[in-house]
Amino acid sequence: PWIDSILDDMTIACSGRSIVEEKSADRDESEPVTQVKVTQETVATNGSISRVKEDEKKMDVEDTSELLVENSTLNASLEGVALLRKLLSLPRSAPLPSVPLNCLPALGPSLSSCALIDQAYDDEYRSRGMSLSEMDNATITTSSTTAVHYTLNDPFESDILDAKYLTNTNVAGAKDASEVLSEGDYDNNEKIIQAMERYEEHFPLCPPNEEEISDSDSKCFERNGKRVIELRLSLPDDYTLEYQPGDSIGLIVPNSPHATEFVLGILYEKHGIDRTQKILCDEKHAITVTDAIKHRIDLCSPIKNKRILLSLSQFASDPEEKDALSLLSSKTPQGEELYTKFIDEQRRTVVDILREFPSCQNVTLEALVGTMPSITPRYYSVTSSPLSRGDHALSLTVAFSVVDYLTPSLLPNTARSQRRIGGLATRYLETICSHFLSNSTLSVAPPAVKIFPKPTSEFLMPSDLSTPLVLIGPGTGIAPFMGFVSHRGALIKGTDTTKAASVACEGTWRGGYELEEDEIPTNEHDAKGLKLGADYRNRQNIGSVDVFFGCRYSDHDWLYREEMTRSKSTGLITNLYTAFSREGNKSQKYVQDIMKNNTDCTDRLLRLITDEGAVVYVCG
């Protein structure tokens, strides 16, 4: 009975030793030990989280890929402690470094609160209607409102109208992913996970085995990790979401299906909390546990606050795991070094910690909600102009690079200790846009995404069209400048049309009515041979536009190549300078090299800035 040994166990624990190790030392050495190999299976959805026998967890492990676990499931067991021991070069019997209390962060107050509620309370709460505080914060929208501002707390649900790769990317992965989602199973986490896996299969970032790779293979892996997408999103049909070139759009995305299902699983297994149960968060409104885990707390961003690690350590039932998490959260020299290597450089999230230090899976729902920050919106530069007409009048476009890369090797000379990291928002958007990216038949529209504008006060175009522009945008930094060029073209066209309408109407009685520029159709004859955007522009003082763009390969990631060359030919872009860092021209490897080594370019920039008052923009 545990009563007979509790005092001894407590004495051992208080001395900093492991109870299990003490008992293992007393065990007959002839007693067999069960060992089971690790396999790369995913953790079951409904809380079937693998457990490891305490004796097995204490084994000295030379290769983390050979950890021994029960049930042949992915090893979540003590992998974290084993890796920390390797990084510290500690033998199995040596204790982890102790941490003085004054080196630990303060836990501080909870960021949020939540409480499980029953159906009766939920019904009563709903019957009360909106609270006074909610009514004060409510936004009243009418058809006459001209400047409704959608915000993080009150976003617009935008439909995805189209998507395309801006890079020269093979669409086979998108095609396979679209077949997985052919029935429109966007709410099925298992289907989303399968679709994401199709992309990983089609875009490997390293060889399957630790082997030498050729230059061509290396370039292939590099290009696989460089995928850029342009996304077209719908706007409200009452024109209540306004933006200007240079503004960004905030996009709110849920946690990944992997993370959501894992946390829902441990809450069910450890605390019997079903995903459909209702909770009250910050006394505002009742939501399901699934909604709270999927949308409210950030499970997928790399840990930036050591307070999270210390909070999880309070729930660790294994003494070594508790000590390890305390060490990682500390500001001791060893703790700081381990945090940098193990957490920061490896981009570990709270879900990674729960997997690798499984005894802290006892964490409560209240602790998760109170400790984890909200999901941070992702901001993307607008690449379109609000003056767009026709089919694009009620939409905007943004461009983003799909985050997909390998971390540095954690252990020396072990490439397999790298971790593949995917962006929370960009990987999700790529997956749900698979039908658009592969030009497949769209049976069910992808889910809407929540957006809101983020206006800028500094990154705006000059109001005077005569002001020269110097636009420097390597990589995806070119995105907002495509909006600048498009907007300037629309402004010039509007100026031309207004002038043409004026010429066409000379001597015509107007009857006291003010005519708008679109009310009188104009053509070349009416405008006395005026060619819109060409002849008239040549007689006006329109400032020049010099564009500097750089990327790795001209045949892969020259974004908006067609649009740039077309704008150059029509005169919207006066000079286009390009640099490709992987194509061997050492004198013009980067855009700054062109500015320094191209004499004509250097002289022109000097004249534009000092004599003509050009405005220089840099993004990227």
N, C-alpha and C positions, 0 to 999 in steps of 0.2 A: 504493500500500500504506500501511496505517496506520502502519507503522514509520517512514516518511519524515516524517510530520507529528506524531507523538506528542509530541515535545518542544515544538513550537510550540503545540499544543493545550493542553498542561499549563501553559505560561507564560500563555496567555490566560486559562485557567480560574482560575489562582492570583491573577491581577490583578483578579478579580471581574467580568470581562466574559464575555459569552456566546460560546462557540465558533461557534455557528451564525450569530450576528449578524455576526461578523468575516468568516465565509466568504460570507455573503450580500452583504456590502459589496463583495467582490471579484467577485461574479457579474456577468455582462453584463446590463445593465438591460433589454435586449431579450429576455432569456430568459423564456419564458412561465411563469406561475404558475398552477397548477391550483387552482380554487376550487369548493367544493361547498357547497350550502346545508344548514343544520341542519334536521332534522325531529325531532318529538317521539316517536321510537320508543324502546322500552325496550331495554335491553342484553340480549343473548342469554344463555340460561341456561348453556350449557356453555363459558363463558369466552370468548365472542366479543366481546371488549372493543375498542371503537373506538380507533384510533390516529390521531394527527394528525401530518402532516409537520412537521418542525422549522421549515421556512420559514414554513408557515402559522401555526404557534403564535406567531410573533413579530409578526404583523400587529397594527397598532394598531386596536382595536375600539371604535367609538363606541357601539354598541348590543349588549349581550350576547346579545340574541335573534337577532342576525345573525352570530354566530360561524361561521367557515368550517371545515368538517371533511371528512374522507374518509368514504366508505362511507355517507353519508346517515344516520348514527346520531346519537343524542342527544349533544350536545357535552359530553364530560367534559374536553376538552382545554383546559388553561390558562385555563379560565373563572375559576378562583380568582385567578390572577395578574392577569388583566385587570380583575377587579372591585377588587382591592386597589389597582391603579394608579389606577383612577377615584376611589376613596375618598381616595387620597393626592394626587390631582391631578398625577400624574407623567406626563410624556410617555413614549413608547415607548422612546426611547433612554436615558433616565435610569435608573440602577441603583436598586434598592430600598435603603432605608436599611440600613446595616450594624448589626450587633448585637454589642456587647462580650460576651465569654464570661461575664463575671460577672453578666450580665443574663439568662442562660438558666437554666432550672430544672435541677436534678440529675436524671438519669435514674433513679437508685436501683435497687434489686434488682427482679427479676421478681416479679410477683404470683403467678405459677403457672408450671408447667413441663409440657412435653409432648414425646413422642417417637413417631415413626412406628414401628410394629411389624409384623412379618410374621405370617402365619397360624400358622407353626410355634411362634413365641414365644407367641402368643395361646393356642394349645392347651395349651402347657406351663404357662402362667400359670393357666389355668382349672383344670388338674389339681391345682394346689397347694391349692385350697380357700381358705377365708377366712383372712386373716392374723390374727395375734394382736391387732394394733391395731384391725382391723375388728371382731373379736369383742368387744373391750372396749367399742366404741362401739355395738354392736348393741343394739337394744331388744327385750327378751323380752316378748311379749304373750300373755296367757292369758285364758280366758273369765272368770276371777275378778278380773282387773285392773279397778280402778275409776277410775283416773286416768291413763290413757295420754295422754301429751302429744305430739301431732303437732307437728313442728317444720319449719323451713326445710329441713333436711337429711333429714327423714323425714316428708314431707307425706302427707296423705290424698288419694287420687284420687276426687274428688267428681263425681257425675253432674249435669248441668244438667237440672233438672226442669221449669223454666218460665222465661219472661222476658216482660216487658211494658214498654211505654213509660209512664213516669209523666207525661211531657209530652204535650201535644196534638199529636203528631207524625204526619204522613202516613206510612202504612205501605207506600206504593207501592215505595219503595226496598228495603225488606225483602222485599217480594214478589218483585221482580226478582232480588234476591240469592239468595233461596231457590230460585228456578228454576235458577240457575247451579249451585247445590249440591244439586240434586234427587236426584242419584245418591249422595249422601253422600260426595263427594270432598273430605273435610276434610283428607286428607293430601296432596292435590294442590295444590302451591303456586300453580300457574298458575290453578286454579279459585278459590282463595281471593283471589288478586289481582284476578281478574275480578269477584268478588262485591263486594270493597271498592270497585272502580271504579263499580259500580252506585250505591252510596251517594253517592259524590262527584257523580255525574251528577244525582241527585235532590235533593241538598242543596248547591247552589252557594252560595258565601259572598261572591261579588262578581259584577258583570256580566261577560260574556265580553269586552267591549271597554272601553277607558277612556272612559267616558261618564257624564254626569250621571244620577243615579238619583232616583226619586221617594221620598217618605217611606214609602209603602206597600211599595215594593221594598226599601228599607233595612230595614224591619221584617221582611220575609220572609227576607232574608239573615241577620239577627240571630237569628231563630227557627230557621233551618236549623242554626245552630251551637250551639243549645241543645237537646240531646237527653239525657234522663235515663232510665235503665233500672233496673228492679228485677229482680234475678236470684234464683231459688230454687235452692239447691244441696242435694244429699243429704248426710246425715250417716251415720257408721258405724252399722250395725244393732245393735252391742253397746254403744252409748252411750258410746264411749270418746273422743269429741271433745266436750268440755264448754265452755260459754261462759256469760257473764252479759250482761245488757243493759249497754251501754257498751263492751263488748269490740269488737275489730276482727277481721277475717279477712284473713290474708295470702294473696295469690293469686300463683302463679308462672306466668308466661306465656313462650312462646318469642319469639325475634326474629321480626320481620316476614318474610313470604315474599320481599318485594323485597330486603331486606338479606341474607337468607340465601343466596339464589340468586346475588346479585352477588358476594359474597365467595367462595362455592364456585367461581364461574366464574373469578375471577382466580387462585385457588390452582391450579386445573387448568391454566389457560393459562400461568402464569408458572413453576410448579414441577412440573407434571405430577401433582399430588396428586388422586387420584380421591375422590369423596365417600364411597365405601364403604370406603376404607382405614381400618384400625384405628390408633388412637393411645392411648398410655398417659399419662394426665394425673395429675400429682403422685404417680405410682407407686401409684395406688389400683386402678383397673380399666380395662380396655380398652373404648373406645367408638369409634364411627365418626367420621370427620371431620364428617359432617353433624350428628351429635349435638353435637359440640363447638361448631360454629359456630352452631347453632340454639338450644341450651339453655345453654351454659356461659359465653360471653362476651357482654357487653352492646354490641351494635352500634347500638342505636336510641335510646339516651338522649342528650340534648345533651351535648356535651363540657364537662366541668367541670374537668378536670385538664390543664393545659398540657403536662404531661409526655408526654401522648399525641401532641400535635402535634410535639414535638421528636423523639420516637421515630420517627414517620413520616418526618420530614425526613431521617433517617439513611439511608433507603432511596430517596430521590428521586434519580433519575438526571439530572433537568433542574436546572441550577444556579439558575435563577430560582425554580423551585418550592421548592427546598431553602431558598433565602434567604427566601422568603415564609413558609414554615412556621416557620422559625426566628424571624422577626420576630413572627409571631402568638403564639409561645410565650414571648416575652420580656417582661420587666417594664420595658422602656423606655416613655416616654410615648406614642410612636407605636404601639408594640406593644400597650399596654394599651387604647388607644382603638380600634385595629383589632379586637382580640379582642372587645371589647364590642359593636361594631357588626356585625362579620362572623360571629362565632361565637355569642356569647351571645344577642343580640337575635334573630338569625335561627335559633336553635335547631339549629345544625349538628351532625351526628353524625359518627362516624368514617367511615361509608359515604359521606356527603356529601364529606368531605375526599378519600377515595380516588377519587371520581368527578371532582372538580374539580381535583385535582392528580394526574393519572394516572400520572406517572412514579414515584410512591411505591407503586404497585400491586405493586412488587417485594417488598413486605413479606412476610416469611415467616410460616408458621403458628405457629412458636415465638414470634415477636415479638408476634403478635396475642394469643395466649393469655397471654403473659407481661406484656403491657402493659394489656390491657383488663380492667376490673373485671367481676365476675359480674353477672348480671341482677338488679336490685333487685326484691324482691317489691313488689306494689302492695297497699295496705291499704285496706279498705272497712269502714265501720261496719255492724254488724249492726242490722237494722231489725225483727227478730222477737224473740219471747220463747222461752226454753227450756222454758216451761211450756205451749207449744202442744200441742194434742191432735189426735186424729184423723189425717187424711191428712198433716198438717204436723208430726207428732210427731218425725219423723226427717229434718227439713230445717231450713234457716235461709234468711233472705233478706238480701241486701245491695242497696244502691242506689249508683249511680255516674253521673256526668255524662260523656258521651262527649266526649273531648278532640278538638276539631276547630276550628281557628282559623287566621287569617292573621297572619303576622309583620308588623311595620312595614316600610314601603318602605325598601329598602337604599339606593337612589339617589334623590336629590331629584326630585320631580315625576314619578316613574315608578312607577305603581301595580303594573305588571307585575313589579317586582322584589320583590314580596311572595312569601312561601313559605307553602303550605298545610301545616299541621302536624297530624298525627293521633296520638292517644295509642296507645302500643304495646299496652297491655292492653285499653283500652276499645274501640278500633276492632276488635280481634280478637274480643272477646266479642260485640260487636254483630253482626259478620259470621256467626259460628258459631251465633248465636241467631236467625238470620233467619226460620226456620220458626216459632218461637214468636212473634216480634214481629209477623209477618204473619198468624198463625193459619192457616198453610198445613199441608197434610198432611205429617207427618214420616215419611219412609220409612226413614231411618237416623238414629239418635240422634247428637247432636253429640258431639265428643270430650270425655272427662272433663277436668276442670281440677284442678290440684294446689293444695290449700289447707291452712292450718294456723292455729290460733287465736293471737291476740295479746291476752292478758289485760291489763286495765288495773287499776291500784291506786288511782286517784284519781277516775276518771269513773264512779263506781258510784252506784246508787240507794241512798238511806238505807233501812235495814232497818225502820224504824218507819213504818208506813203513815199515821200522823197528821202526819208532816212535810210541810208544803206544798212544792210544787215550782214553780219558775219556769223554764220551758224556752224559750231564745232560740235559734232555729235558722233563719236565712235561707238560702234555696236548698237545696242538698243537705245543709246543716247540720241540717235537720230529721230526717234519716234515723235517727240513734240515738235520738231522742226518740220516734219512733213505736214503737220497741222498748220504751222506758220506759213509754209509755201502755199498750201491749199487756200488758206484764208486770204493771203495777199492776192492770189489769183482771183478769188471771188470779189474782193474789194475793187480790184482793177476792172473786172468785168462789169460790176455794178456802176462804176464811174463811167465806163464807156457807154453802157446802155442808157444812162441818164443823159449824157451828152448827145447820143444818137437820137433819143426821143425829143430833145430840145430842138435839134436841127430839123427833124421831121415835122415838128409842130409849128415852125416859124410862120407867122401870118395867119394862123388858125384861131378862130374865136373859141374860147374855152368856156364861155357861159358862166364864169365865176367859180368853176369847179377846179380844185387842185388835182392834177393828174399825177399818179404815182408812176414810178419807172416801168412797172410791169403792165400798166393799163393800155399803153399804145404799143402794138407789135411793131418792131423795127426790123429792117433788113439792110443789106448793103446799099440798095437803091435809095431807100428813105434817108439813110445817113450819108448820102452823097459819096458813096464809095468808101465810107469808113469801115475798116475791118476791125471788129471788136477784139480787143486785147493785142492788137498788132500795130496798125497804122496810127491809131489814136494814141496808144501808149508811147510810140516813138516821138510824138510831139509834146508829151507831158514830162514833167520832172519826176520820174519814178526811180526811187533808189535802187541800187544794185543789190543782189543777193549772192553772196559767196558761201558755198557749202563745203565743209571739210568732213569727210567720212572715212572711218577706218575699221577694218575687221581682219580676220585671219586669212580667209580664202575668198577670192573673187567669185569662185564658182559654187560656193556653199552659203556663206553668210553675208553676202552683200545685200543687205535689207533694202527693200524698195528700189531695187536697181532700175526696174522698168519705169517707175514713177519719176525717179531722179533724171534719167536720160531724157524722158519726154519733157519734163519741165525745163531742162537745159535747152532742148531744141526749140521750145516755144518762147524762150526768153525769160521765163519766170525765175530760173536760176541763171545768174550771169556767169559764174565760174564754179566748176565742180572739181574738187581735189580729192583724190582717193589714195589710200595707203593700205597695203595688205601685208600683215606682219609675218606670214608663213610662206611668202612666195619669193624670198631670196633677194629682193632689192634693198640692200642694206642702207642705201642713201635715203630711201623713202619708206622706211619700215613702219613708222607711225606718223600720224598727222603732224605732230610737232616737227618731225624731220623735214616735211615739205616746207613748213614755214621757215625753217632755218636754212635749208640747203637749196631751195628753189629761189633764185635771186629775184625773178619777176614777181613771184608770190610775196616775197618779203617786202619788196618796194611797194607793191600794191596795198598790202595790209597797213604799212606805215602811212601811206597817203590817205587811205580810207578813214583810219582812226584819227589822225592828227589834223587833216585838212577838211574832210567831208563829214566828220561827226558820226561815223558809223557806230552802231550798237553791236557789241560782241556778246554772243550767248554761248555758253558751254554746258553741255549735258552729257553724262556718261561716266 
